């Protein structure tokens, strides 16, 4: 078996470094930024908190409904239409109920 020439060794080294870098980028994309985001538990969040989250997720739109609630202070999320942890898909619409506080007769 013939030893590698210095030029061939350098090319092989550059190729292996490039391949390693490409694999690391692919892993980072898969783990951090492949668009597979999940819906958090909005319970107790403010309207602005929810809007800030939706702004960072282009695939998600939100509709707010105001409801009376004896368990939650006014202007906080009482419930949501999708369970926490649900994967966000393109065009997903979530309904979020916001507390108006206790109903006063």
Residue pairs with C-beta under 8 A, 6 or more apart in sequence:
4 12
35 59
36 87
36 88
37 57
37 59
37 87
37 88
38 84
38 85
38 86
38 87
38 88
39 60
39 80
39 82
39 83
39 84
39 85
39 86
39 87
39 88
39 94
40 53
40 84
41 80
41 84
42 49
42 50
42 53
42 77
42 80
42 84
42 96
43 77
43 78
43 79
43 80
44 72
44 76
44 77
45 76
45 77
46 75
46 76
46 77
47 64
47 75
47 98
50 62
50 64
50 77
50 96
51 62
54 60
54 61
54 62
57 88
59 88
59 89
59 90
59 91
59 92
60 88
60 92
60 93
60 94
61 91
61 92
61 93
61 94
62 93
62 94
62 95
62 96
63 93
63 94
63 95
63 96
64 95
64 96
64 97
64 98
65 95
65 96
65 97
65 98
66 97
66 98
66 99
66 100
67 78
67 97
67 98
67 99
67 100
68 99
68 100
68 101
68 102
68 103
69 78
69 99
69 100
69 101
69 102
70 102
71 78
72 78
72 99
73 99
73 101
74 99
74 100
74 101
75 98
75 99
76 98
76 99
77 96
77 97
77 98
77 99
78 97
78 98
78 99
79 96
79 97
80 94
80 95
80 96
80 97
81 94
81 95
81 96
82 92
82 94
